[in-house]
């Protein structure tokens, strides 16, 4: 870890903040976040210190800041269809862990994922095939959409953990990588690792 020898929040504290934020979201009918000029200036002058890194699907129904009742500067969010992991996402994760002091990485899959559904139904084509290939490798012969989403999340967590820098940060500094699945109807997040 080149720039941060500590995490602003331990992985356990960050996880509790995510769980508490999700419960607020599930119970509420309206989620709001402060976006004042004063707050924006604060983050411009003081930088960002997110307590969690969230890798989520690009699905417009999956909005991590809302799902976890978070605001500006709280989460370092990486979005890509099917929440797949490649070198770009790994670089972003390493940046947030090493330079911003973020100690929790959550791969957030979701129910009714179009990317997982495309693989299950055999659809694809074009650049979508790059995503579909990764998901197909993750889910194997699984046909149940929920279980397939879970397998995809678990596969993505393994890719992250197999990154040399991430593994080193886990061992030396307590970085934690875990998976979760968001239910787009209930709003609940189930942590699966």
Secondary structure per residue as TSV (DSSP state, phi and psi in degrees):
chain	resnum	aa	ss	phi	psi
A	1	X	-	360.0	110.0
A	2	X	-	-79.1	-38.2
A	3	X	S	-110.0	-27.3
A	4	X	-	-117.8	123.1
A	5	X	S	-98.4	6.1
A	6	X	S	-152.5	164.4
A	7	X	-	-106.8	139.7
A	8	X	S	-56.4	-41.8
A	9	X	S	-126.5	138.1
A	10	X	-	-66.3	161.7
A	11	X	H	-59.7	-37.9
A	12	X	H	-65.1	-43.9
A	13	X	H	-65.7	-42.8
A	14	X	H	-61.0	-42.5
A	15	X	H	-62.5	-42.6
A	16	X	H	-61.6	-41.2
A	17	X	H	-61.8	-40.9
A	18	X	H	-64.5	-44.6
A	19	X	H	-63.8	-44.9
A	20	X	H	-63.7	-41.7
A	21	X	H	-63.5	-39.3
A	22	X	H	-66.8	-38.0
A	23	X	H	-63.8	-38.9
A	24	X	H	-61.1	-43.4
A	25	X	H	-62.7	-45.9
A	26	X	H	-63.5	-39.5
A	27	X	H	-80.1	-23.5
A	28	X	-	-87.9	166.9
A	29	X	S	-112.3	-10.1
A	30	X	-	-149.2	127.8
A	31	X	-	-113.1	127.9
A	32	X	-	-126.7	157.6
A	33	X	-	-134.8	145.7
A	34	X	-	-71.8	132.7
A	35	X	-	-132.1	26.7
A	36	X	-	-64.2	157.8
A	37	X	H	-60.3	-36.7
A	38	X	H	-62.1	-44.8
A	39	X	H	-65.2	-43.6
A	40	X	H	-62.0	-39.7
A	41	X	H	-64.8	-40.9
A	42	X	H	-55.7	-48.0
A	43	X	H	-71.1	-30.2
A	44	X	H	-64.8	-43.9
A	45	X	H	-79.8	-30.1
A	46	X	H	-109.8	-2.6
A	47	X	-	76.3	-176.3
A	48	X	-	-107.6	147.0
A	49	X	-	-141.6	64.5
A	50	X	-	-65.6	145.3
A	51	X	S	-89.0	-13.5
A	52	X	E	-148.6	149.8
A	53	X	E	-103.5	125.0
A	54	X	E	-118.3	123.2
A	55	X	E	-105.0	113.0
A	56	X	E	-129.1	168.6
A	57	X	-	-69.9	154.7
A	58	X	-	-77.3	-4.9
A	59	X	-	-47.5	129.8
A	60	X	T	-66.2	-13.5
A	61	X	T	-88.1	-4.5
A	62	X	-	-114.0	100.2
A	63	X	-	-119.9	94.9
A	64	X	H	-52.4	-41.4
A	65	X	H	-60.1	-38.7
A	66	X	H	-73.6	-47.3
A	67	X	H	-56.3	-33.7
A	68	X	T	-108.1	16.2
A	69	X	T	47.6	46.3
A	70	X	-	-104.3	163.8
A	71	X	-	-123.0	-169.5
A	72	X	T	-57.3	131.8
A	73	X	T	85.0	-4.5
A	74	X	T	-84.5	-39.6
A	75	X	E	-123.8	143.0
A	76	X	E	-101.6	102.6
A	77	X	E	-103.5	130.4
A	78	X	E	-118.9	119.9
A	79	X	E	-118.8	133.5
A	80	X	-	-155.7	142.0
A	81	X	G	-52.8	132.2
A	82	X	G	72.4	9.4
A	83	X	G	42.7	38.9
A	84	X	-	-75.7	159.7
A	85	X	-	-119.5	127.8
A	86	X	-	-135.4	-168.9
A	87	X	H	-63.1	-29.0
A	88	X	H	-66.8	-44.6
A	89	X	H	-67.6	-41.0
A	90	X	H	-60.0	-42.0
A	91	X	H	-62.1	-40.1
A	92	X	H	-66.7	-40.6
A	93	X	H	-63.2	-47.6
A	94	X	H	-60.8	-39.8
A	95	X	H	-59.4	-50.3
A	96	X	H	-64.6	-38.6
A	97	X	H	-70.0	-45.9
A	98	X	H	-80.8	-39.4
A	99	X	H	-100.4	-23.2
A	100	X	S	-108.9	-7.6
A	101	X	-	73.8	36.1
A	102	X	-	-97.3	122.9
A	103	X	-	-105.2	4.5
A	104	X	E	-131.2	128.9
A	105	X	E	-115.2	125.4
A	106	X	E	-122.7	122.8
A	107	X	E	-89.6	116.8
A	108	X	E	-109.3	99.8
A	109	X	E	-85.8	-177.9
A	110	X	E	-155.3	160.9
A	111	X	T	-70.4	155.7
A	112	X	T	55.5	38.8
A	113	X	-	-72.3	124.6
A	114	X	H	-64.2	-36.6
A	115	X	H	-67.9	-43.6
A	116	X	H	-66.2	-41.9
A	117	X	H	-61.0	-38.0
A	118	X	H	-62.4	-40.1
A	119	X	H	-67.2	-44.3
A	120	X	H	-62.6	-33.0
A	121	X	H	-94.9	-2.7
A	122	X	T	80.4	16.6
A	123	X	-	-91.5	158.9
A	124	X	-	170.7	-141.3
A	125	X	-	108.6	154.5
A	126	X	T	59.2	-146.3
A	127	X	T	-69.6	-18.9
A	128	X	H	-58.1	-29.8
A	129	X	H	-60.4	-28.4
A	130	X	H	-63.9	-41.4
A	131	X	H	-71.1	-45.8
A	132	X	H	-60.6	-38.3
A	133	X	H	-61.1	-44.5
A	134	X	H	-63.5	-43.3
A	135	X	H	-68.0	-41.4
A	136	X	H	-59.9	-40.3
A	137	X	H	-62.2	-38.4
A	138	X	H	-70.8	-40.3
A	139	X	H	-94.8	-15.5
A	140	X	T	57.0	-126.5
A	141	X	T	-92.1	2.4
A	142	X	-	-58.8	136.7
A	143	X	-	-115.1	-17.5
A	144	X	-	-76.2	122.1
A	145	X	H	-57.9	-41.0
A	146	X	H	-67.7	-46.8
A	147	X	H	-63.6	-36.9
A	148	X	H	-63.3	-40.9
A	149	X	H	-62.4	-41.5
A	150	X	H	-63.9	-44.1
A	151	X	H	-62.5	-38.7
A	152	X	H	-63.4	-43.1
A	153	X	H	-61.8	-47.2
A	154	X	H	-60.6	-40.8
A	155	X	H	-61.9	-44.0
A	156	X	H	-63.4	-39.1
A	157	X	H	-61.6	-41.0
A	158	X	H	-63.9	-40.4
A	159	X	H	-60.6	-44.9
A	160	X	H	-62.2	-47.3
A	161	X	H	-66.5	-25.3
A	162	X	T	-81.3	-7.0
A	163	X	S	-67.4	130.6
A	164	X	H	-58.0	-44.0
A	165	X	H	-68.2	-40.9
A	166	X	H	-63.6	-44.4
A	167	X	H	-59.6	-42.6
A	168	X	H	-62.8	-43.6
A	169	X	H	-66.4	-33.7
A	170	X	H	-63.3	-46.8
A	171	X	H	-69.9	-43.7
A	172	X	H	-86.1	-34.0
A	173	X	H	-123.5	-0.3
A	174	X	-	83.5	16.1
A	175	X	-	-56.3	141.5
A	176	X	E	-127.2	136.1
A	177	X	E	-116.9	128.4
A	178	X	E	-146.6	160.0
A	179	X	E	-105.5	160.6
A	180	X	E	-156.1	156.1
A	181	X	E	-128.4	129.2
A	182	X	E	-95.8	128.0
A	183	X	-	-89.5	112.9
A	184	X	T	-69.0	-16.9
A	185	X	T	-88.7	-49.7
A	186	X	T	-81.0	-25.9
A	187	X	-	87.0	-3.5
A	188	X	-	-81.5	143.7
A	189	X	E	-106.5	127.1
A	190	X	E	-107.7	121.3
A	191	X	E	-83.7	130.8
A	192	X	-	-111.2	5.0
A	193	X	-	-141.1	360.0
